[in-house]
Amino acid sequence: MFVYGDSFEHFLVAIVVLNDDYVKRWANNEGLDLNAAGSQKKLKETVLNDMTIEGKRRGLMSYEQVKAIEFIKEPFTIENGLLTPTFKARRYAVEKKYKELFQTIYANARI
């Protein structure tokens, strides 16, 4: 997960890489077909809700909570330049690569 905040916006957004095996098990337990549009929306709501619950449990204020997310498939790795050798996100590289996606997340969240 990578949390992003635009100084011209009033809330945080995030991009999330999910564990495919876990998502498939979750979908089976929920009786959902992951290819259906409604299933993706339900998955996004579930992940965001879990993030909010965990944030509250850890004492985050509402302005510190992520308000919108989007899923990506490509994990952050050293090889693709999105992680340092000490496994920290290269913030500039991630922001540059996903700039348009962050703008789309903000645009969709305002609707």
Sequence and secondary structure as in RCSB ss.txt:
>XXXX:A:sequence
MFVYGDSFEHFLVAIVVLNDDYVKRWANNEGLDLNAAGSQKKLKETVLNDMTIEGKRRGLMSYEQVKAIEFIKEP
FTIENGLLTPTFKARRYAVEKKYKELFQTIYANARI
>XXXX:A:secstr
 EEEE TTSSSEEEEEE  HHHHHHHHHHHT  TTSHHHHHHHHHHHHHHHHHHHHHTT  GGGSEEEEEEESS 
  TTTTSB TTS B HHHHHHHTHHHHHHHHHHHH 
